[in-house]
């Protein structure tokens, strides 16, 4: 928990991990709440799934996500959707990267892989999975291959050559893509319990999510040298702190309970929630809204019928 320079800013992160099958798979969900200027609140939901490639029957990771990474032979793949503009002048720097309006795709391949074919396979599969019109990303006019744009630069002229020799990067954006519920629904569907348990229940109502002043959500897929595939789904929204949508989402988060929280973690969450409650008193509100008043963590449990 940390505070920024401007007043009434507080961060809160809640996390639950479910180790499955001898630590070969795990699922972690987090929420970060940051108070902004202009009586607004930024909420960042992060769902991270890790699974070993030896798992023939996927326990936590969605099969379409594993399939697109395997078919495209990419090292990393990203797909992001943006709706509304992040007002940096009033809100400052975002807690995570705020994406522009529309859709954005990014992928990296080893130098010995066929990046062109992998890019076509990746955009086709991601477009079908998330109901996005990514067919235009297959054209050369919409795709760029930055050498230093997504790599660290040490100031030397040889950095560009080393970066291009190590990996091939493909990047494209579609500002005209209309982001709607048809993109969010399949995004939630990739979670182990979808929107039936855990923090994802707070995102179940599309009206509350799409009433945000700014909305960014997407997925990042990657694999490491140890045979693990990682999926990180992130959603950030900005809501007025006196809105009904904010009250409903906070109410759902406060009901997120866990019985396995350690006492030190519980004490940390208690102090964080008490600070949020105190800070909410100093804010002008048009109406009273619920605040986080408990410090419980709950392991998300799927329902028995079809989860």
ROBA-139061 format. One record per residue (C-alpha): x, y, z. Coordinates in steps of 0.05 Angstrom, whole numbers, padded with zeros to 5 digits, always signed. Layout:
BEGIN
XYZ...
This chain:
BEGIN
+00000+00000+00000+00030+00068-00019+00006+00138-00030+00023+00186-00087+00040+00259-00080-00031+00284-00089-00078+00278-00029-00130+00224-00018-00094+00172-00060-00090+00102-00035-00075+00034-00065-00105-00032-00044-00085-00099-00073-00121-00164-00055-00096-00230-00082-00112-00303-00078-00071-00359-00108-00096-00429-00123-00039-00478-00133-00062-00537-00174-00030-00604-00192+00036-00600-00155+00050-00527-00171+00046-00540-00246-00013-00491-00251-00034-00430-00212-00085-00375-00215-00077-00307-00182-00128-00251-00180-00116-00181-00156-00152-00114-00151-00119-00047-00143-00160+00014-00123-00131+00084-00132-00166+00149-00116-00156+00202-00170-00170+00276-00175-00237+00300-00200-00276+00254-00152-00257+00192-00193-00230+00123-00175-00188+00077-00217-00199+00002-00208-00149-00047-00238-00167-00121-00240-00111-00170-00258-00121-00245-00268-00057-00285-00279-00057-00358-00300+00006-00401-00305+00007-00472-00331+00061-00521-00352+00061-00546-00424+00062-00618-00398-00009-00610-00373-00048-00646-00427-00115-00628-00396-00116-00554-00379-00138-00543-00308-00139-00467-00304-00117-00437-00370-00167-00429-00426-00153-00475-00484-00161-00421-00538-00106-00380-00506-00058-00438-00503-00076-00457-00574-00063-00389-00605+00005-00384-00572+00024-00453-00595-00002-00446-00667+00031-00378-00679+00096-00401-00646+00103-00332-00615+00142-00315-00553+00092-00263-00530+00024-00240-00556-00018-00182-00532-00088-00157-00550-00117-00095-00519-00182-00056-00524-00192+00016-00505-00254+00058-00494-00254+00131-00472-00194+00175-00463-00149+00175-00402-00148+00247-00377-00075+00252-00356-00081+00326-00342-00133+00315-00287-00117+00243-00265-00042+00240-00272-00005+00178-00294-00047+00114-00298-00031+00056-00251-00024+00012-00312-00016+00029-00386-00080+00063-00411-00093+00041-00482-00121+00087-00536-00190+00080-00566-00199+00018-00609-00158-00047-00612-00084-00058-00609-00043-00122-00622+00029-00138-00608+00072-00200-00618+00144-00222-00614+00178-00281-00648+00248-00310-00646+00291-00291-00705+00289-00362-00732+00213-00365-00734+00167-00344-00791+00139-00280-00761+00095-00264-00820+00058-00330-00818+00055-00328-00742+00025-00258-00743-00030-00280-00791-00046-00341-00749-00046-00300-00685-00091-00244-00709-00140-00293-00739-00145-00334-00676-00148-00274-00629-00200-00241-00672-00244-00302-00670-00235-00313-00595-00250-00241-00575-00300-00224-00629-00256-00169-00658-00248-00147-00730-00173-00161-00735-00173-00183-00807-00146-00115-00828-00084-00127-00786-00060-00177-00837-00045-00121-00888+00024-00091-00892-00003-00020-00887-00032-00032-00817+00028-00069-00787+00094-00041-00764+00158-00078-00743+00191-00033-00692+00262-00050-00673+00272-00007-00612+00201+00013-00596+00189-00046-00548+00261-00060-00528+00308-00027-00479+00359+00019-00513+00428+00030-00483+00443+00089-00528+00489+00051-00574+00477+00047-00649+00488-00028-00647+00427-00037-00603+00380-00036-00663+00420-00092-00697+00422-00134-00634+00348-00125-00622+00330-00145-00693+00375-00205-00691+00344-00230-00625+00270-00223-00641+00219-00198-00692+00165-00151-00666+00098-00140-00699+00051-00084-00677-00015-00057-00704-00074-00016-00680-00145-00006-00703-00172+00060-00677-00239+00049-00712-00253-00016-00674-00318-00007-00634-00306-00037-00565-00369-00066-00536-00398-00123-00494-00382-00173-00549-00308-00162-00534-00315-00163-00458-00357-00227-00454-00305-00272-00486-00251-00238-00445-00287-00259-00381-00299-00328-00411-00224-00342-00411-00222-00340-00334-00224-00407-00296-00292-00390-00264-00313-00339-00316-00354-00286-00279-00386-00334-00229-00335-00330-00173-00278-00288-00146-00265-00216-00166-00294-00227-00236-00363-00225-00205-00353-00150-00198-00348-00146-00275-00409-00188-00289-00455-00129-00305-00434-00097-00371-00473-00033-00355-00428-00020-00295-00364-00033-00334-00382+00007-00396-00406+00066-00355-00333+00081-00339-00301+00146-00362-00243+00105-00387-00238+00030-00399-00177-00012-00418-00177-00088-00419-00136-00140-00454-00093-00202-00448-00019-00216-00451+00006-00286-00468+00078-00308-00459+00121-00370-00448+00187-00380-00415+00245-00428-00424+00220-00475-00369+00158-00496-00408+00108-00452-00372+00054-00412-00408+00029-00349-00375-00035-00311-00387-00045-00243-00355-00114-00210-00364-00119-00138-00341-00178-00091-00338-00175-00018-00315-00235+00027-00308-00246+00098-00282-00311+00111-00246-00340+00171-00208-00336+00155-00134-00409+00175-00125-00437+00132-00181-00482+00071-00172-00434+00030-00214-00377+00044-00166-00421+00027-00106-00442-00039-00137-00371-00060-00155-00343-00042-00087-00400-00079-00055-00382-00142-00094-00308-00135-00078-00323-00128-00003-00360-00194-00006-00299-00230-00034-00280-00274+00024-00225-00322+00038-00217-00367+00097-00144-00383+00086-00115-00313+00096-00055-00310+00142-00060-00264+00203-00005-00215+00179-00040-00208+00112-00107-00198+00145-00078-00142+00189-00048-00108+00127-00115-00110+00092-00150-00084+00154-00104-00023+00157-00113-00011+00082-00188-00013+00086-00190+00032+00147-00149+00083+00108-00197+00080+00050-00256+00090+00097-00222+00151+00129-00204+00181+00062-00274+00173+00037-00299+00218+00092-00258+00277+00067-00286+00271-00003-00348+00308-00023-00401+00259-00044-00468+00272-00075-00494+00210-00042-00469+00159+00007-00436+00097-00023-00410+00034+00010-00336+00031+00026-00291-00028+00039-00296-00044+00112-00271-00116+00116-00204-00148+00105-00221-00218+00084-00194-00256+00025-00233-00312-00005-00213-00368-00050-00257-00364-00112-00300-00426-00118-00337-00444-00181-00408-00468-00177-00419-00542-00185-00461-00536-00248-00416-00527-00307-00357-00488-00281
